Amino acid sequence: MNKIRWLCLTLIITFSLNAFGQIGIRKGIKGGYNWSTMTGDLFESTESLQEITAGFAVEFGLLGLFALQAEALYSPKGAQGTVFGNTEEYQLTYIACPVFIKKKFLPVLIHPYILAGTEFGFLVSAKHVDEDIKSHIRSQDTAFVLGGGIEFSFIGNSAYVEGRYTYGLDNVFKDIEEGDSKNRVTQVFFGILF
């Protein structure tokens, strides 16, 4: 519940600042690729699951080269690995809502940037070898996000390429016998801001 309060407070402050004309708002779309796995003792060995991700972004410009960005993403996660010699897959689908601070460099047409923040994921579906296991998976997933990219500005619009690493903080499973397993996701995005 504290996470939801923090997110609401951030949005209220941001919209209040905008009302006074101190920040600019840009909206956009993005798409990319997830390479996801899970840590812990669930698998003898693991391989990444590779899935397409996509969503929407809103950027609130703050103090020149700083920005606050919030997103809503379709974000598949999970892992593929070996359990007792058998290859098994856990496919978890989330609606992820990352909120982070961006620091841009070089106030010209090309802006390299770094970003850091948190992500709140809400479980949509969960499958293990085509079996529905949603009742065994936590409904929320909190993560720390760190990344960077390059933005190309042109006549008020921007295109960007971005890489991120999402470090899950919550145990994926509700049931303790499944072990301590947390999501880890490497992401690459291409996006446009208007």
N, C-alpha and C positions, 0 to 999 in steps of 0.2 A: 504494500500500500504506500510506503514511503517513496518508492520509485515513481509512482503515478503522481504523487503530490509534487515531487521535484520537477517532473516533466511539465506539469501544469503551471508551476511557478515560473519556470524558464520561459514558457510561451507567453504568459501574462506580461512579464517584464519586457520581452522582446516587442510585443504588440504595443505596449505603452510607449516605449522609446520611438517606435515608428510613428505613433500619433503626433509626436513632437517634431517629426521631420529629421531625426538624427540618424536614421539608417535607411538604406535602400533595400528593396526586396526584389529578388530574381527567382523565377521558377523554372523547372526543367524536367527532363526525362533522362533516364539512364538505363543502360543494359550492360551485361557482362557475364562473367563466368566465375563459379565457385569451385574451389578444390577443398573439400571438407573431409575431416577425419575426427576421431574421438580419442582422447587420452584415457588412461586407466588400464585396468587388468581384464577387461572384457575379452579382448582378442589376444591370440598368441602372436599374430603379426597383422599389421593393418596396411591398407592402401586407400588413397583418396577416392571419394566419390566426386564425379565431375558433372556439374549441372549448370544450366543457364539461370541467371538472376536478372531481375528488372524492377524498375519502380520509378518513383517521383521524388524530386528534391525541391526544397525551398531554402534559399540562402538569404540571410539577413546581414547586410554589410555593416560592420562596426569599425569605427576609428581607422579609416583608410584601408590598410592592407589586412585587417582582421575581419573575419566573418563567422557567424554562427550558422550552421547548416543542420536542417532536420530532414529526414527522409522516411518514406514508406516503401519497403522492398519485399518482393516475393523472394524468399531466400531458402532454397533447399540445403539441408545439412545432413549429417550422418556419417557413416563409414562402411567400408567393405573390409572384411578380414577373415582370418582363419581361426576357427574354433574346433578343437579336437580333430584337426585335419580336414574339416569341411569349410568351404568358402560361404560366408553369410554376409548379408547386407542389412543395414539399418538405414531406412530412408525417412528422414524427418523433414517436414515442410513447415516453415515459419513465415509469418508476416513480421518482418524486422523493422524496428523504428530507431535507427541510430540518430544521435544528437551529438554534434562535435564542434569544436573550434577549429577554424582554418587560419593559418598564417601564410599570407602570400608574400612573395618576394618580387622585386623588380617592377616598378609601376609603369610598365610599357605594354606592348601588345602580347608578349609572352610572359606568363606568371607561373613560375614553379611555386609549389606550396606543400606544406605539411599539415597534417590534421591529427587530432586526438579527441577521444570522447567515449561515450558509452552507448550500448545498443540494448534495446529491450525487445525480445522476440516473443511472439505469441503463437503457440503451436496450432497448426491447422490440421495436419495429418501425420500419422506415424505408422510405418510398415516394417515388418521383419519377415523376410522371405514370403512376401505377399500376404502376410497375416496382419490384421489391424491390431496394433499394440498401443493405441493412443491412451488407453486407460492406465498404462504403466509408465508413461512419460510425463514429466512435469509440464504444466501448461505454459510456463513462462521460462525464458532463458535470458539471463543477463550476461553481457560481455563487455570487454574493454576493446576499443578500436584504435589502431595506430596505422597511419599511412601517409601517402603523399602523391603528388601528381604534377601535371603541367597543363595550364589553361591557356588557350589561344583566343584572344579577344578580337572581334571584328564588328564594327558598326553597332555597338551596344549589345551584341550577343556573344556568347562564348561557347567553345567546344573544349572538352578536356579528356585526358587519359589519366587514369588513377589506379593505384595499387593499394591494397589494405590487408592487414592481418587482424582477424577477430579472435580474441582470446576469451573463451567461455569461462564464466566464473561459477556457474551453478551445475550441480550434478544433473545429468540428463534424465536419469531414472528415478522414479518414486521408490521403487523396491530396493532395499539395501542389498539383497543377494546378487543384484546385477553388478555391484561394484561401483567404484567412483569413476564415472566416465563424463568428460566435459567436451563440449564442441570446440574445435579449432578450425578456422576457415581462412584460406587465402583467397582474395578476390581481385579481379581486374575489371574495371569499368570503363565505358566510353559514354560520355554524356553531353548534353547541350543545356545551357542556361539562357533564358530570355529576359 
